[in-house]
Amino acid sequence: MAELIRDGESLILKLSTAETLEGAHGDIRVPMSAVQSVTVLDDVIHAVHGIKMPGARIPGVFAMGTFLLGSETTFAIVHHRNKRGIKVNLADARFNALIIGLDDPEEVIAHLGL
């Protein structure tokens, strides 16, 4: 399962081996200065929009990979068992946002100090 980790001045989205394969991407590291806001999502799977490029997706079930919608690029890791999660809005980074399915998004936000 994907994990958000704070390493000094970096935020890391650490992916499992299966997520790396399904999402067609390795771990993502962004500077904390790129984090603009963090939002708790109560319906995380329906927050993922756009054309999958590349990755794996069954709409309403799971979404893993890069999603393009207009000029916005989002990286999502949402499993079918995740009802809730977070959206991390970024500036001056490869992705405009990260959407991650989590069991307890409030705990993760508090632990990371976001």
N, C-alpha and C positions, 0 to 999 in steps of 0.2 A: 504494500500500500504506500502511496506517495506520502512524503513527509516534508514539512517546511522546517528549515533549520536556519538559525541566525548564527553566522560565523563572523564575529567582529563587525565590520562595516558591509557585510554581504548577506543577502537573503538567498538561500539555496532551496530549490525544489528538487529533492532527492527522489529518484524513481527506482522502483524495483526492476529486475531484469525483464519481467513480462511487460511492465509498463513502458520500458525503453523500446521494446520490440513493437508493441501495439501503437505507441505514440510516435514511433519513428523519430525519436529524439532522446538524447541523454539528459543527465541532470542539467538544470538551468540555474545559473548564478547571476544575480543582479545586485548592483550596489544599493544599499539602503537609501541612498539619496534619490534613487529612481522611484521609490515607493511614494505614490501620491495619496492613496487612500486604500482602505480595506473595508469591504462590505460583507456582512453575513448574509448568505443566501439560504432561504428556507426551502426552495425548490431548485436545487443546484443544476439538475440535468436540463431544465428548461431555460437556464440562463446561457447555455452554449448555443450560439447562432453562427451561421455562415457556412461557407464551403470548406469542407475538410481537405487540407492540403499539407502534408500527408498525415496519415493516422488511421484510426479505426473508429467507427461510429455506427450505432443503431439508435436512431432518434427516439428519445424518451427512455432509453435503456442504459446506454453508456456512451461516453465520448472521450477519446484519448488522442491527442495530437494538436496540430496547428489548424486554426479555423480563420478564414478570411471573410470579412464583411466590409465591403467598401475599402477604405484605407486602413481599417482597424485589423490588427493581427492579434489573436488570442491563442494562448496555449492552455488546453484543458486536460485534466485528469479526473474523470468522474466515473466511478463504478456503479453498477446497478444497485448495490446495497447502500449507496450514499444518497440520502434524501436531502441533506444539508451540506453546506460548504462555505467557501469564501471566494470573493473576487478581489484580487490585488491589482489595482490600477497603477500603471507604470508610465513614466515619462523618460525620454532619452534612453530607451532600452530596445532590444530586438523585438519584444512583444509589447503591445499596448496594455495587455492584461493577462493575468494568470487566473484560471478558475480551477479550484481544487475541491473535490468532494471530501468531507471530513465528518467524523462521528460527533465531535464536539468543537465546532469552530470557535466559540467564545474562549475555550480553554487554550487553543492554539494561539489565538490573537494575544491573550494575556501573557502566555509563556514567552512569546516573541517580543513583547513590548511594542506592539503595533497599535 
